[in-house]
Amino acid sequence: ETGVTQSPTHLIKTRGQQVTLRCSSQSGHNTVSWYQQALGQGPQFIFQYYREEENGRGNFPPRFSGLQFPNYSSELNVNALELDDSALYLCASSPGLSYEQYFGPGTRLTVT
Amino acid sequence: GENVEQHPSTLSVQEGDSAVIKCTYSDSASNYFPWYKQELGKGPQLIIDIRSNVGEKKDQRIAVTLNKTAKHFSLHITETQPEDSAVYFCAASNRGGADGLTFGKGTHLIIQP
């Protein structure tokens, strides 16, 4: 059984640029959630996708957007990058709308 | 919205001793409480969870207790080993996760040999 995978591992961008992060869910999981983890903090919920529709959203501005594809993989897009967007971005998958969430290794984004 | 407080921020214990990490939550509607272990450079790993209709759950050396009235829950690790060293996060959720998990700020557990 393949776990959650994310790409790329690390990324460096300049303020004002746009970035796309990718996630492949664990086999059999059709729900994907994205989280932002700042250094020394717990993860913060960005949004959740279920069957290609946004199913819930945390307190993040609209420049954070996402997609889920028919194979349940997902993208997180961030426009107009700000220095405070520097963080570890985590993807988690779940079977259906169950409570359990299983995390990938994350993408480390640095904005300069 | 939900707010989760976690204590202590750092916990150092001797190998073989027990470790206890405590969390409180604010939203009485929360009904799912997982614990995650995060090692350096890795994503959080689900180690145990508990639902609001259960007061205690145990899995080998780890256990979680929940007090719904007081709105707090705790992680207990017995017979600690060096590989238990990591950052541990508690979290709370309702609505089946559509509001996401609300995490505490984490506890850095250090196992002294």
Interface residues (C-beta under 8 A of the other chain):
Chain A: V4 T31 S33 Y35 G40 Q41 G42 P43 Q44 F45 I46 F47 Q48 Y50 N55 G56 G58 N59 L90 S94 L97 S98 Y99 E100 Q101 Y102 F103 G104 P105 G106
Chain B: G1 V4 Q6 Y32 P34 Y36 G41 K42 G43 P44 Q45 L46 D49 R51 F89 A91 S93 R95 G96 G97 A98 D99 G100 L101 T102 F103 G104 K105 G106
